[in-house]
Amino acid sequence: MKPNILFLLFFLTVNLFYSQTATIRGIVLDNSNMPIENVSVIVSEKGVKTNSNGFYKVIVPANKDVTLHFTHISFEEIVLSVQLENGEDMEFNPIMETQIKQIGEVVVSSKNKKTVEGIQNIDPEIVRTIPGANAGVENILKSLPGVNSNNELSTQYAVRGGNYDENLVYVNEFEIYRPFLVRSGQQEGMSFINTDLIQDIDFSAGGFQAKYGDKLSSVLDVTYRTPSELMGGVDISLLGGSAYLGTTSKNKRFTTLSGVRYRNNSLLVNSKDTETNYNPIFADAQTFLTYRLSGKFQLHFLGNLSLNEYDYQPETRQTTFGTIDDPVSVRVDYRGNEEDSYKTTFGALKGVYQVNQNTSLKFIGSLYHTKEKEYYNIAGRYSMGEIDTVMGGLVEEYQNIGRQYEYANNKLNATIFNIQHKGFYEKENTTIEWGIKYTLENFKDHLKEYETVDTVTVDTVDLNSPYNWNIPPLHALKADNNVTNNRLMGFMQWSRYVFLGENKVWLNAGIRGHFWNVSGDSIDSNSQFVVSPRMQVAIKPNWKKDMLFRLAGGLYQQPPFYREMRDSTGHVNPFVKAQKSYHIVLGHDYSFKLWDRPFKLTSEAYYKYLNDVNPYTLENVRIRYEAANNAVAYAYGLDFRLNGEFVPGTQSWFSFGYLKTEENIDNRGYIPRPTDQRLKFAVLFQDYIPSIPNVKLYLNGVYNTGLPGGSPDYADPYDYQLRLPDYKRMDVGINYILLDRKQKVKNSNWNNKFEEIHVGFEIFNIFDVQNSITNTWVDDYYTNTQYAIPNYMTGRIFNIKAGLKF
């Protein structure tokens, strides 16, 4: 027996000696500190691949020299040689450099996932270069099918028949909010999203997953950059300027990215037909910080401070309208001014913990506060005269026809607090995601405003004493609201890739739950709960032609936000229900080559049936709800976009959309909704001079058929169904790159310190089309005629700009 025992002990000792191991784990990152998926980590001819979070884990022999190879088709190889002790757990987070050589057709898995999900990915460089009166992400969205806006001064947009309040916006998974009292585009200032800081942009126009949220129309999901080295830039133009700076610590664990912006819309507002003293101040500062405590845990912080001051003193306005045979000129003389202020602060913190190769957990908190003031006290006198076309378009005599007085003193303070947990589990071809979120909203709102309109029968109108007119107000509202809303939301969704024969199929199913309780001064407390199931299916047939088919649908419910509970008199109805949309989307992608260059045709057909609809009116960008679920509605349409390299090395696209949306209020019959934008054509085109490739041309054009909205304010929509004229606009930009990274010389000249230096000019509304956003209605006592005076948007404007990056 002794020999057998000795043999067994010897065998166990040898086996233990040779089975000694160590562990190497970490996250593989790119130059922007973003995780890289599908990196091969090979050791001793065996290996693993990083998951969608860039995480990997390998077991290696202990007490031996081992070599790890990190390879990816789009990045340069990294080699690590190391010797570890038995049981040692080493963390290694490599940063891979992009391949310098030109790569042909590369399939990136994360991009494929977005495609099957119906997500449109937008290149941030396009956002930073394409011209627009309000350049930025929203400017590019308006060139996509299904996204509509008839206001170049506003960053707000409507998607597939929805309104401005039906769009979700996220920056690094933090939900973003807009000011609440803004009523016109020229008051808005800037979008929250700082173009200089963007790393990635995803957009869905409908049929999105359960994880995104409880809105009816769209999702915009933006990711900010994480610097891997010192970087920065400055841009200036006649409309304002911006600057940003990115830094990183020596060990790459701590990074900062900060930006400041200033904008002045005087150049745009002064091109309108109203002469004004206009002194706006739109400025903000943002910072995005990341700290990687270890290969498993990292922190992200996003902070924003925004100041919008709007001082507006109209003096006179002269508008010409009518027909060629019977042109009419209206002159308006003003007294008074408008002073608005919107001050917002936002802070958010996110912790990401990588439990293992398959599981990651996120913990998110944010606080948003806005303090808004709207004050105006403006009197106007309307005079009308006939234009003498024989005398060169002169007006012989103006005759007083009306007067108007507008007053408002509104104040709003709002605080929104969010705390959230999200989880992600992935194994093989299956993914499970979940989340729970608590939100506390508090709104303190003081409203006082009224408007008087009168037809005058005398030639003298005293604009200096509008209080003595003794005219009954056309409308008036006065309210004080203090409302608190507690919300508890949660979601869970499942996704899986499978094969059906030789065809690849992607499945997704999810469900959301939303509970909210409304309470406040002088209102009854009320609680409600809704559930929203959703699904997506995509199939990629094994065909010679590269095609993908998508089907998405579900029940989308939007519990009311504060503004949706406030009716046209300013009072809050806590019993407003969630608006419901039964939504189905059928999509098709066709990728092909033309002129030996890549192109893609994306097509989507959609249908929505909505009930418990909360009707509203739309005036410029201000939405006034009825705060009652007394309507049903529908929307359907077709969207097409063809994008590709029409010019080698550049991305351009052409968009077409058809939409019809109508509502039935109180069973009175179907009429067009305020966002019934029937036809839309858009083009975004980039080009350059072949002999001078550093001279680049950009075109951004859109044609939208007219929206409903030409009716008098507070008119019954069933009595007035007038449409505004079609919206037509083309913006052109020319940019000359004085220096880019390819032109750096070996000598230590000053220009080696810069990545790019550029100058350029832009022409907004190059054809000087007079687009109108609303009508002002006045009565002519002498002719017993009611006139709709169009409120025109901006005319042709020239802008110059310059910038540099390092």
MIPAVO-861677 format. One record per residue (C-alpha): residue in one letter; x, y, z. Coordinates in pm, whole numbers, padded with zeros to 5 digits, always signed. Layout:
AXYZ;...
***
This chain:
M+00000+00000+00000;K+00290+00237+00071;P+00408+00253-00290;N+00055+00335-00399;I+00025+00617-00141;L+00363+00760-00240;F+00266+00745-00606;L-00063+00926-00532;L+00111+01201-00333;F+00370+01243-00607;F+00095+01268-00872;L-00101+01531-00673;T+00211+01737-00612;V+00310+01738-00978;N-00046+01815-01086;L-00071+02101-00834;F+00262+02242-00953;Y+00162+02240-01317;S-00193+02371-01253;Q-00081+02694-01089;T-00252+02983-01270;A-00304+03359-01264;T-00570+03590-01407;I-00543+03891-01637;R-00851+04104-01683;G-00942+04455-01795;I-01116+04674-02051;V-00980+04749-02398;L-01024+05114-02499;D-00976+05329-02809;N-00818+05675-02832;S-01131+05833-02687;N-01138+05592-02394;M-01443+05419-02542;P-01470+05040-02503;I-01388+04826-02810;E-01593+04517-02878;N-01464+04195-03040;V-01095+04248-02969;S-00914+03912-02984;V-00702+03846-02675;I-00475+03552-02764;V-00231+03365-02540;S-00065+03032-02633;E-00285+03001-02943;K-00596+03020-02727;G-00800+03330-02669;V-01116+03519-02588;K-01294+03822-02734;T-01395+04139-02552;N-01768+04187-02499;S-01975+04494-02584;N-01830+04674-02281;G-01472+04603-02394;F-01422+04364-02101;Y-01201+04054-02118;K-01067+03792-01876;V-00804+03524-01947;I-00646+03252-01732;V-00267+03216-01783;P-00003+02982-01634;A+00168+03118-01324;N+00546+03153-01279;K+00601+03146-01655;D+00665+03409-01922;V+00344+03454-02120;T+00267+03682-02413;L-00078+03828-02485;H-00172+03962-02829;F-00459+04215-02855;T-00578+04233-03218;H-00864+04398-03406;I-00908+04467-03775;S-00950+04842-03716;F-00668+04890-03462;E-00297+04833-03430;E-00190+04519-03241;I-00080+04543-02877;V+00158+04283-02728;L+00195+04228-02353;S+00465+04005-02197;V+00430+03927-01829;Q+00509+03670-01559;L+00262+03636-01272;E+00267+03449-00945;N+00021+03178-00858;G-00324+03322-00784;E-00224+03674-00887;D-00503+03885-01042;M-00364+04150-01277;E-00556+04440-01430;F-00447+04564-01776;N-00649+04826-01967;P-00481+04878-02306;I-00557+05172-02535;M-00552+05068-02899;E-00446+05304-03177;T-00645+05327-03501;Q-00486+05159-03802;I-00307+05411-04021;K-00349+05212-04339;Q-00672+05235-04536;I-00914+04955-04453;G-01177+04837-04696;E-01521+04737-04579;V-01517+04690-04202;V-01817+04551-04018;V-01839+04686-03663;S-02066+04481-03444;S-02197+04772-03237;K-02302+04955-03555;N-02481+04643-03677;K-02673+04629-03350;K-02790+04987-03396;T-02902+04911-03750;V-03118+04615-03649;E-03264+04825-03367;G-03374+05093-03615;I-03121+05341-03475;Q-02970+05597-03713;N-02609+05677-03630;I-02488+06026-03726;D-02125+06124-03774;P-02037+06405-03526;E-01807+06564-03785;I-02110+06624-04009;V-02282+06799-03719;R-01978+07021-03665;T-01944+07127-04029;I-02290+07152-04189;P-02424+07511-04190;G-02747+07621-04031;A-02897+07924-03860;N-02897+07715-03543;A-02616+07471-03618;G-02584+07157-03411;V-02737+06813-03368;E-03094+06934-03413;N-02995+07111-03734;I-02890+06774-03879;L-03195+06591-03742;K-03419+06828-03940;S-03264+06692-04261;L-03379+06339-04175;P-03713+06202-04299;G-03994+06216-04047;V-03834+06505-03854;N-03995+06843-03915;S-03948+07205-03814;N-04059+07530-03977;N-03848+07749-03748;E-03476+07794-03812;L-03436+07992-03487;S-03550+07696-03277;T-03375+07373-03186;Q-03709+07201-03125;Y-03847+06947-03371;A-04152+06730-03430;V-04126+06364-03530;R-04389+06174-03731;G-04684+06382-03620;G-04580+06426-03257;N-04507+06757-03088;Y-04197+06904-02923;D-04278+06749-02584;E-04278+06393-02719;N-03902+06353-02779;L-03655+06193-02539;V-03304+06343-02523;Y-03012+06180-02340;V-02648+06281-02297;N-02434+05998-02158;E-02757+05833-02032;F-02865+06147-01842;E-03209+06275-01942;I-03206+06637-02065;Y-03481+06896-02013;R-03563+07223-02190;P-03687+07557-02050;F-04066+07566-02006;L-04175+07927-02066;V-04012+07976-02407;R-04272+08079-02664;S-04063+08174-02972;G-03751+08041-03138;Q-03558+08367-03099;Q-03590+08335-02719;E-03441+07987-02698;G-03069+08046-02723;M-02873+07722-02761;S-02938+07354-02742;F-02810+07178-02430;I-02590+06954-02649;N-02243+07102-02701;T-02130+07003-03051;D-01758+07029-02963;L-01787+06757-02699;I-01973+06488-02898;Q-01834+06139-02955;D-02142+05955-03086;I-02501+06034-03192;D-02789+05785-03217;F-03143+05870-03320;S-03466+05670-03349;A-03778+05817-03508;G-04008+05551-03361;G-04045+05189-03255;F-03762+05221-03002;Q-03685+04975-02724;A-03835+04964-02376;K-03506+05074-02216;Y-03528+05429-02354;G-03831+05576-02181;D-04193+05685-02185;K-04236+05930-02472;L-04443+05882-02786;S-04222+05994-03073;S-03841+05973-03074;V-03512+05921-02891;L-03191+06121-02932;D-02901+05953-02752;V-02572+06148-02744;T-02237+06036-02599;Y-01964+06282-02505;R-01595+06218-02572;T-01343+06091-02319;P-01002+06241-02407;S-00691+06023-02422;E-00453+06319-02464;L-00450+06699-02445;M-00699+06839-02696;G-00893+07158-02756;G-01029+07407-03002;V-01181+07749-03059;D-01450+07861-03306;I-01575+08215-03364;S-01831+08366-03600;L-02065+08664-03626;L-02320+08456-03433;G-02093+08391-03136;G-01817+08154-03039;S-01714+07843-02848;A-01405+07689-02693;Y-01331+07350-02544;L-01043+07175-02369;G-00981+06809-02293;T-00714+06675-02057;T-00605+06340-01918;S-00385+06234-01629;K-00055+06055-01685;N-00202+05719-01591;K-00511+05783-01812;R-00744+05723-01518;F-00878+06079-01486;T-01000+06284-01782;T-01174+06619-01821;L-01363+06768-02113;S-01501+07121-02075;G-01663+07366-02313;V-01799+07720-02305;R-02029+07879-02563;Y-02171+08222-02638;R-02438+08303-02894;N-02594+08626-03015;N-02895+08601-03247;S-02894+08970-03341;L-02768+08893-03692;L-03069+08666-03749;V-03336+08870-03573;N-03232+09191-03748;S-03301+09024-04084;K-03671+09002-03999;D-03922+09271-04094;T-03939+09419-03742;E-03694+09693-03644;T-03587+09634-03285;N-03342+09708-03012;Y-03236+09350-02942;N-02978+09259-02680;P-02966+08883-02610;I-02711+08698-02400;F-02706+08321-02451;A-02414+08150-02276;D-02336+07820-02110;A-02052+07614-01964;Q-02031+07234-01948;T-01785+06986-01808;F-01764+06608-01840;L-01532+06426-01600;T-01438+06057-01585;Y-01237+05871-01325;R-01145+05507-01366;L-01089+05371-01018;S-01004+05025-01151;G-01066+04800-01446;K-01405+04726-01295;F-01532+05059-01166;Q-01547+05407-01314;L-01724+05735-01239;H-01869+05995-01480;F-01985+06348-01395;L-02168+06590-01623;G-02230+06951-01518;N-02398+07238-01699;L-02469+07603-01623;S-02679+07799-01873;L-02775+08167-01880;N-03023+08305-02135;E-03109+08674-02107;Y-03344+08814-02370;D-03408+09190-02396;Y-03631+09285-02687;Q-03772+09629-02770;P-03968+09637-03099;E-03995+09976-03270;T-04162+09941-03609;R-04258+09669-03849;Q-04352+09687-04215;T-04490+09376-04386;T-04598+09343-04748;F-04842+09071-04847;G-05135+09008-05076;T-05124+08933-05448;I-04918+09077-05732;D-05226+09260-05862;D-05337+09381-05517;P-05037+09417-05284;V-05095+09557-04937;S-04852+09700-04682;V-04910+09695-04308;R-04708+09914-04074;V-04698+09853-03698;D-04565+10109-03449;Y-04470+09971-03108;R-04417+10093-02755;G-04286+09881-02471;N-04038+09599-02429;E-03984+09235-02339;E-03740+09100-02080;D-03698+08724-02042;S-03455+08522-01837;Y-03390+08147-01832;K-03124+08023-01591;T-03066+07649-01563;T-02821+07430-01373;F-02770+07058-01416;G-02548+06806-01240;A-02534+06428-01291;L-02318+06145-01159;K-02290+05791-01295;G-02102+05492-01157;V-02033+05190-01380;Y-01929+04861-01221;Q-01815+04570-01440;V-01903+04269-01227;N-01751+04020-01470;Q-01720+03958-01841;N-02096+03917-01876;T-02248+04162-01629;S-02227+04537-01574;L-02421+04758-01333;K-02486+05132-01350;F-02597+05377-01081;I-02713+05719-01202;G-02825+06034-01023;S-02905+06382-01157;L-03045+06716-01042;Y-03193+06979-01275;H-03305+07326-01169;T-03449+07606-01381;K-03546+07959-01284;E-03741+08134-01554;K-03893+08478-01592;E-04103+08615-01876;Y-04208+08979-01876;Y-04344+09186-02163;N-04551+09502-02189;I-04600+09592-02556;A-04858+09808-02732;G-04892+09822-03109;R-05077+10037-03364;Y-05164+09882-03701;S-05182+10097-04013;M-05257+09977-04363;G-05194+10124-04705;E-05228+10018-05065;I-04909+09985-05267;D-04890+10187-05585;T-04713+09953-05827;V-04697+10230-06090;M-04504+10458-05854;G-04241+10196-05781;G-04408+10022-05489;L-04462+10331-05271;V-04745+10355-05020;E-04935+10678-05068;E-05103+10692-04726;Y-05133+10468-04423;Q-05464+10447-04237;N-05498+10326-03877;I-05698+10004-03860;G-05629+09845-03522;R-05442+09837-03196;Q-05314+09559-02971;Y-05176+09537-02620;E-04994+09237-02474;Y-04886+09198-02113;A-04729+08909-01921;N-04549+08865-01592;N-04477+08493-01560;K-04231+08318-01329;L-04143+07951-01297;N-03910+07757-01068;A-03867+07385-01130;T-03650+07118-00969;I-03622+06763-01105;F-03429+06495-00917;N-03356+06149-01064;I-03194+05839-00919;Q-03163+05525-01129;H-03012+05178-01150;K-02952+04996-01480;G-02813+04650-01541;F-02674+04463-01841;Y-02612+04090-01880;E-02479+03929-02196;K-02387+03568-02264;E-02326+03424-02607;N-02608+03562-02826;T-02847+03663-02548;T-02871+04000-02373;I-03086+04097-02076;E-03121+04458-01961;W-03315+04602-01670;G-03358+04926-01482;I-03550+05112-01214;K-03578+05491-01176;Y-03727+05731-00922;T-03803+06092-01017;L-03916+06381-00799;E-04050+06689-00979;N-04152+07017-00818;F-04294+07314-01012;K-04372+07656-00869;D-04547+07854-01139;H-04690+08207-01136;L-04888+08307-01446;K-05036+08644-01526;E-05094+08752-01883;Y-05359+08905-02105;E-05405+09047-02454;T-05643+09310-02593;V-05721+09370-02960;D-05937+09651-03092;T-06054+09784-03427;V-06015+10162-03418;T-06241+10412-03585;V-06025+10717-03525;D-05692+10817-03670;T-05522+10872-03335;V-05409+10586-03113;D-05222+10665-02791;L-04954+10397-02757;N-04808+10552-02444;S-05115+10482-02230;P-05250+10137-02322;Y-05392+10098-01971;N-05650+10369-02054;W-05791+10194-02357;N-06065+10025-02149;I-06086+09735-02390;P-06206+09395-02264;P-05923+09140-02295;L-05937+08896-02582;H-05799+08642-02337;A-05652+08653-01988;L-05512+08403-01745;K-05397+08421-01387;A-05283+08126-01181;D-05043+08021-00907;N-04943+07654-00902;N-04725+07453-00667;V-04719+07096-00798;T-04517+06791-00694;N-04496+06473-00897;N-04341+06149-00769;R-04260+05890-01035;L-04138+05531-01017;M-04042+05366-01346;G-03890+05034-01439;F-03813+04825-01745;M-03684+04485-01848;Q-03596+04364-02194;W-03452+04058-02361;S-03259+04037-02690;R-03120+03743-02883;Y-02946+03663-03211;V-03051+03335-03373;F-03022+03169-03713;L-03324+03071-03918;G-03166+02841-04171;E-02885+03055-04313;N-03064+03380-04228;K-02967+03580-03921;V-03253+03693-03697;W-03246+03943-03409;L-03527+03945-03152;N-03610+04194-02879;A-03898+04207-02632;G-03939+04444-02342;I-04185+04598-02102;R-04199+04924-01908;G-04400+05020-01602;H-04466+05377-01487;F-04634+05487-01161;W-04686+05853-01074;N-04854+06055-00803;V-04951+06422-00848;S-05014+06651-00551;G-05000+07020-00476;D-05165+07329-00338;S-05535+07361-00422;I-05546+07038-00626;D-05653+06685-00541;S-05387+06417-00512;N-05405+06149-00780;S-05207+05833-00865;Q-05194+05631-01185;F-05004+05334-01327;V-04943+05227-01688;V-04763+04939-01861;S-04596+04955-02204;P-04500+04630-02384;R-04273+04660-02692;M-04104+04429-02942;Q-03861+04431-03235;V-03770+04171-03497;A-03500+04204-03762;I-03392+03954-04024;K-03090+03962-04252;P-03145+03712-04535;N-02851+03519-04672;W-02881+03689-05011;K-02623+03819-05251;K-02772+04164-05203;D-02713+04318-04861;M-03061+04372-04719;L-03214+04394-04375;F-03583+04388-04277;R-03718+04524-03947;L-04053+04511-03769;A-04113+04701-03445;G-04421+04786-03246;G-04588+04812-02912;L-04788+05032-02682;Y-04613+05361-02608;Q-04757+05561-02318;Q-04657+05912-02213;P-04759+06006-01859;P-04822+06382-01839;F-04541+06621-01751;Y-04626+06946-01575;R-04701+07144-01891;E-04938+06872-02015;M-05142+06902-01692;R-05175+07281-01722;D-05473+07393-01930;S-05516+07711-02138;T-05630+07905-01829;G-05314+07810-01641;H-05478+07573-01392;V-05355+07218-01326;N-05563+06906-01378;P-05402+06619-01180;F-05633+06363-01343;V-05484+06390-01692;K-05409+06038-01816;A-05112+05910-02010;Q-05149+05951-02385;K-05136+05614-02561;S-04991+05528-02901;Y-05025+05183-03058;H-04725+05197-03287;I-04600+04973-03567;V-04297+05033-03790;L-04183+04829-04090;G-03830+04907-04208;H-03594+04800-04485;D-03222+04873-04539;Y-03049+04810-04870;S-02671+04854-04879;F-02509+04857-05220;K-02222+05001-05420;L-02257+05265-05688;W-01957+05400-05881;D-01759+05157-05663;R-01859+05358-05352;P-02087+05258-05060;F-02452+05367-05051;K-02749+05283-04836;L-03123+05321-04892;T-03333+05320-04576;S-03713+05292-04598;E-03970+05289-04319;A-04349+05275-04315;Y-04530+05348-03989;Y-04876+05369-03840;K-04987+05506-03502;Y-05326+05492-03342;L-05355+05723-03041;N-05619+05745-02773;D-05654+05944-02450;V-05504+06223-02659;N-05445+06560-02490;P-05528+06819-02761;Y-05309+07127-02792;T-05249+07438-02999;L-04910+07539-03134;E-04806+07904-03161;N-04449+07949-03281;V-04287+07699-03039;R-04527+07740-02744;I-04764+07452-02677;R-05092+07507-02492;Y-05271+07191-02382;E-05638+07141-02303;A-05528+06917-02013;A-05806+06672-02101;N-05793+06331-02265;N-06085+06411-02495;A-05953+06308-02836;V-05834+06017-03047;A-05590+06047-03335;Y-05388+05861-03593;A-05068+05913-03793;Y-04921+05720-04081;G-04651+05781-04337;L-04348+05676-04539;D-03986+05782-04489;F-03694+05732-04731;R-03329+05829-04703;L-03052+05762-04955;N-02707+05831-04816;G-02358+05754-04936;E-02049+05889-05106;F-02198+06093-05390;V-01857+06261-05385;P-01567+06028-05297;G-01466+06053-04933;T-01774+06249-04818;Q-02115+06158-04678;S-02432+06312-04823;W-02798+06218-04824;F-03139+06291-04970;S-03455+06249-04764;F-03824+06222-04845;G-04115+06190-04605;Y-04491+06168-04634;L-04710+06212-04325;K-05077+06239-04249;T-05200+06287-03892;E-05550+06382-03778;E-05744+06396-03451;N-06104+06372-03343;I-06184+06601-03049;D-06503+06534-02853;N-06638+06321-03141;R-06671+06627-03367;G-06489+06460-03656;Y-06131+06428-03776;I-05927+06740-03853;P-05549+06780-03915;R-05333+06797-03604;P-05106+07103-03556;T-04805+06898-03677;D-04969+06760-03992;Q-04666+06816-04218;R-04770+06630-04532;L-04457+06633-04750;K-04092+06681-04672;F-03784+06688-04899;A-03436+06749-04762;V-03081+06738-04892;L-02751+06741-04707;F-02461+06752-04949;Q-02083+06777-04912;D-01833+06846-05189;Y-01482+06978-05247;I-01275+07121-05532;P-01068+06830-05674;S-00768+07052-05749;I-00796+07221-05407;P-00935+06950-05173;N-00904+07179-04870;V-01186+07397-05009;K-01509+07226-04904;L-01870+07304-04990;Y-02172+07220-04774;L-02542+07239-04866;N-02831+07199-04625;G-03174+07238-04782;V-03530+07154-04684;Y-03880+07185-04830;N-04184+07128-04606;T-04546+07171-04704;G-04741+07416-04491;L-04855+07336-04140;P-05196+07410-03995;G-05152+07724-03788;G-05264+08020-03990;S-05583+08058-03782;P-05647+08336-03529;D-05530+08271-03174;Y-05785+08095-02953;A-06005+08020-03252;D-06200+07697-03266;P-05990+07466-03490;Y-06311+07322-03635;D-06404+07670-03762;Y-06057+07758-03896;Q-05847+07510-04090;L-05599+07740-04260;R-05244+07635-04346;L-04927+07838-04351;P-04731+07866-04678;D-04478+07596-04763;Y-04143+07624-04587;K-03843+07645-04824;R-03485+07704-04717;M-03130+07644-04840;D-02816+07716-04637;V-02472+07710-04799;G-02128+07700-04640;I-01776+07713-04783;N-01483+07614-04563;Y-01112+07646-04637;I-00881+07431-04426;L-00558+07626-04395;L-00385+07347-04207;D-00467+06991-04110;R-00273+06704-03959;K-00171+06570-04301;Q+00017+06892-04376;K+00235+06894-04066;V+00603+06918-04144;K+00891+06749-03971;N+01053+07073-03861;S+00942+07216-03529;N+00739+07497-03684;W+00453+07660-03495;N+00194+07488-03713;N+00292+07146-03583;K+00109+07237-03263;F-00230+07246-03436;E-00445+06968-03575;E-00652+07198-03794;I-00699+07567-03876;H-00993+07673-04091;V-01183+07978-04213;G-01510+08001-04400;F-01832+08183-04472;E-02197+08084-04479;I-02508+08211-04654;F-02828+08130-04469;N-03151+08125-04673;I-02954+08182-04992;F-03268+08235-05204;D-03411+08486-04951;V-03743+08301-04923;Q-04001+08464-04696;N-04116+08184-04468;S-04385+08258-04209;I-04427+08092-03871;T-04771+08233-03771;N-05023+08498-03874;T-05131+08810-03686;W-05499+08883-03747;V-05638+09236-03759;D-05977+09380-03862;D-06013+09676-04098;Y-06312+09874-03974;Y-06338+10074-04295;T-06363+09779-04534;N-06506+09530-04283;T-06224+09291-04380;Q-06011+09065-04163;Y-05645+09039-04265;A-05393+08767-04184;I-05056+08940-04158;P-04777+08683-04192;N-04504+08680-03928;Y-04198+08618-04144;M-03886+08434-04036;T-03527+08530-04119;G-03412+08649-04460;R-03081+08604-04641;I-02784+08638-04403;F-02408+08624-04448;N-02187+08483-04175;I-01810+08443-04150;K-01632+08205-03918;A-01287+08076-03821;G-01154+07809-03591;L-00866+07589-03484;K-00808+07255-03312;F-00507+07116-03131;
***
